[in-house]
Amino acid sequence: MVEWFYWVQLSVAILAGVLAVGFALAKRTPNDYTLGSIALVGLLLLVQIVVAIVQPALGNSPSGSLLEFWMYLITAFLMVIAGFVWALVERSIMSNVMLGLLAGSLAVMLVRMDVIWFVNSA
């Protein structure tokens, strides 16, 4: 995991959550902005998967459990796909609420992945 990329991912996830909840409060259904922001979070997670494959070969290994890190990363990516599909199928205000909660959950999962990679002792 690369520290600056973690901060980019965390910022985008938080902004996507605020945006989705804001649209829900404005009683708007999912649109290109809310779905696009979640898609961007998913794209960043996909890049994180590639980074997590390459970094240990370059000497940047996690200080915590590699299995736990990968389970968080794969689960987060699958959550993005499921939430995106749900918002496409059910075009209601509650889908924006769900996208906001999804983005918040992803932000928490990113923080945990950062802790696993940098803080935990092996």
Secondary structure, DSSP 8 states (H G I E B T S, - for coil): --HHHHHHHHHHHHHHHHHHHHHHHTT----HHHHHHHHHHHHHHHHHHHHHHHGGGGT---SS-HHHHHHHHHHHHHHHHHHHHHHHHS-SHHHHHHHHHHHHHHHHHHHHHHIIIIIS--
